[in-house]
Amino acid sequence: MLRYTLMRLGIFVGCFVVVWGLVYSGIVPRGLGDSNGIWVLLLALVISAPISFVVLRKERDRASEQIVRRVDKAKANLEANRNQEDVADDTARTQGPVAQGQQAQGQTS
């Protein structure tokens, strides 16, 4: 997951540098007034998103599989904990009346 994030960030930084160069050289128009930095940032985001979508498809699938494995493992652990609690609760319920009856007999004797 970290690898995918770093690759995506790298594509964005590359697009930002290219867009900044194009704006600085006058090929792409500058933003209005003092909005030049925001203009370059937004344009780089718009350009980098589809590039990342296409170029990082395999890496995104790999990251998705890792997330699915982690979620499945967490679900299995939760289910195991629930089963342990159910067994402990069932055991306490079946032994509860017997133990309470023995305590009541011990108190009256």
Secondary structure as the mmCIF struct_conf table of DSSP 4:
data_model
#
loop_
_struct_conf.conf_type_id
_struct_conf.id
_struct_conf.beg_label_comp_id
_struct_conf.beg_label_asym_id
_struct_conf.beg_label_seq_id
_struct_conf.end_label_comp_id
_struct_conf.end_label_asym_id
_struct_conf.end_label_seq_id
HELX_RH_AL_P HELX_RH_AL_P1 LEU A 2 SER A 25
TURN_TY1_P TURN_TY1_P1 GLY A 26 GLY A 26
BEND BEND1 ILE A 27 VAL A 28
BEND BEND2 LEU A 32 LEU A 32
TURN_TY1_P TURN_TY1_P2 GLY A 33 SER A 35
HELX_RH_AL_P HELX_RH_AL_P2 ASN A 36 VAL A 55
TURN_TY1_P TURN_TY1_P3 LEU A 56 LEU A 56
HELX_RH_AL_P HELX_RH_AL_P3 ARG A 57 THR A 108
#
